[in-house]
Amino acid sequence: MDKIKFVTDEGETVEFYVEEQTRVNGTDYLLVTDSMDDEAYILKDSSEETDPEADYVMVEDDVELEAMSKVFSQMMDDVDIEM
């Protein structure tokens, strides 16, 4: 399982384990956890194609979060996704 680092808006570094990833309608999504036993979160890439690095943000829109939760739930059986 890959471990990646993110920098918050406050400049804090946070590490996540990537549980799964997918691409829907041209947008990349990650299902991540902050520890092996914790709840899962869904991040989406909000960067432009010309940006040198991906810019992942937490999915906060309820409709988008529910839709992506269903996608990831189909991909994985036993993940508790934070909504």
C-alpha positions in Angstrom: 0.0 0.0 0.0 1.4 3.4 -1.0 1.9 6.1 1.6 1.7 9.7 0.4 2.2 13.1 2.0 0.0 16.1 1.7 0.5 19.7 2.9 -2.6 21.3 4.4 -3.6 25.0 3.9 -2.0 25.7 7.3 1.3 24.2 6.1 1.0 21.0 8.2 2.2 17.8 6.6 -0.2 14.9 6.8 0.5 11.3 5.6 -2.2 9.1 4.2 -2.3 5.5 3.0 -3.8 5.1 -0.5 -6.3 2.3 -0.3 -7.7 2.7 -3.9 -7.7 5.2 -6.8 -10.0 5.7 -9.7 -10.8 8.2 -12.5 -14.4 9.4 -13.1 -15.4 11.9 -15.8 -11.8 12.9 -16.2 -11.1 13.6 -12.5 -8.8 11.4 -10.4 -10.0 10.3 -6.9 -8.1 8.7 -4.1 -9.6 6.7 -1.2 -7.2 7.2 1.7 -6.8 6.5 5.4 -4.5 8.1 7.9 -3.7 4.8 9.6 -4.3 1.1 8.9 -7.3 0.9 11.2 -9.0 4.3 10.7 -11.8 5.6 8.7 -11.4 6.4 5.0 -11.6 9.7 3.2 -12.1 10.6 -0.5 -9.8 13.1 -2.1 -10.0 14.5 -5.6 -7.4 16.1 -7.9 -8.3 19.7 -8.4 -5.2 20.6 -10.4 -5.2 21.6 -14.1 -3.5 19.4 -16.7 -0.7 21.9 -17.1 0.1 22.0 -13.3 3.4 20.2 -12.5 1.9 18.5 -9.4 -1.5 17.1 -8.5 -3.5 19.2 -6.0 -5.8 16.9 -4.0 -8.6 18.2 -1.8 -11.2 16.5 0.4 -14.5 15.9 -1.4 -17.0 18.0 0.6 -20.0 18.2 -1.7 -22.6 15.7 -0.4 -23.8 14.5 -3.8 -20.3 14.0 -5.1 -19.2 12.3 -1.8 -22.1 9.9 -1.9 -21.5 9.0 -5.6 -17.8 8.4 -5.0 -18.5 6.5 -1.9 -20.7 4.1 -3.9 -17.9 3.8 -6.5 -15.3 3.0 -4.0 -17.6 0.7 -2.0 -18.1 -1.4 -5.2 -14.3 -1.6 -5.5 -13.7 -2.5 -1.9 -15.8 -4.5 0.6 -14.8 -3.5 4.1 -14.0 0.2 4.1 -15.9 2.7 6.3 -15.9 5.9 4.3 -16.2 9.2 6.3 -19.1 11.4 5.2 
